[in-house]
Amino acid sequence: ISLIGQRNLESSSDVVIRTIHQILQRGWIVCLEHVYREANDVADPLSNNAKTRELGYHFFNEPPEKS
């Protein structure tokens, strides 16, 4: 997906894709692995939790419960 030359407002997924592309061009050894939401017991609840929190730093003693 090429985002170069687009002048429209970018969606958050556009920004993520562009950032990943920039990281991959740095010459690092990078391994990307897809994990289905249902199998990811920590990241999915954290991302859902982030939808209702204010922007900023948040510290968790334990990961949020699954919804």
C-alpha positions as CSV (number, residue, x, y, z in Angstrom):
1,I,0.0,0.0,0.0
2,S,1.5,3.3,-1.0
3,L,0.6,6.3,1.0
4,I,3.0,8.7,-0.7
5,G,1.3,11.6,-2.4
6,Q,-2.0,11.3,-0.6
7,R,-3.2,14.6,0.8
8,N,-6.4,13.4,2.5
9,L,-6.7,13.2,6.2
10,E,-5.1,9.9,7.3
11,S,-6.9,7.3,9.3
12,S,-5.1,5.7,12.3
13,S,-4.6,2.6,10.2
14,D,-2.8,4.6,7.5
15,V,-0.4,6.0,10.1
16,V,0.3,2.5,11.5
17,I,1.0,1.1,8.0
18,R,3.3,4.0,7.2
19,T,5.2,3.6,10.5
20,I,5.6,-0.1,9.9
21,H,6.9,0.5,6.4
22,Q,9.4,3.1,7.8
23,I,10.6,0.6,10.4
24,L,11.1,-2.1,7.8
25,Q,13.2,0.2,5.7
26,R,15.8,0.7,8.5
27,G,17.7,-2.4,7.7
28,W,16.8,-4.1,11.0
29,I,16.0,-7.7,11.2
30,V,12.2,-7.6,11.8
31,C,9.8,-10.5,12.1
32,L,6.0,-9.7,11.9
33,E,3.5,-12.2,13.1
34,H,-0.3,-12.0,13.0
35,V,-2.0,-13.2,16.1
36,Y,-5.8,-13.4,16.0
37,R,-7.6,-11.2,18.5
38,E,-9.3,-14.2,20.2
39,A,-5.8,-15.8,20.9
40,N,-4.3,-12.6,22.3
41,D,-5.4,-12.5,25.9
42,V,-3.5,-9.4,26.8
43,A,-3.3,-7.0,23.9
44,D,-7.0,-7.2,22.9
45,P,-8.3,-6.2,26.4
46,L,-5.7,-3.4,26.6
47,S,-6.7,-2.0,23.2
48,N,-10.4,-2.1,24.2
49,N,-9.5,-0.4,27.5
50,A,-7.7,2.3,25.7
51,K,-10.9,3.4,23.9
52,T,-12.4,4.7,27.1
53,R,-9.3,6.3,28.7
54,E,-7.9,9.7,28.3
55,L,-4.7,10.1,26.3
56,G,-1.7,9.8,28.6
57,Y,0.4,7.4,30.6
58,H,-1.5,4.6,32.4
59,F,0.1,2.0,34.7
60,F,-1.5,-1.4,35.3
61,N,-0.6,-3.8,38.1
62,E,-2.5,-6.5,36.1
63,P,-3.8,-6.6,32.6
64,P,-7.5,-5.6,32.2
65,E,-10.1,-8.3,32.3
66,K,-11.6,-9.6,29.1
67,S,-14.9,-8.0,28.2
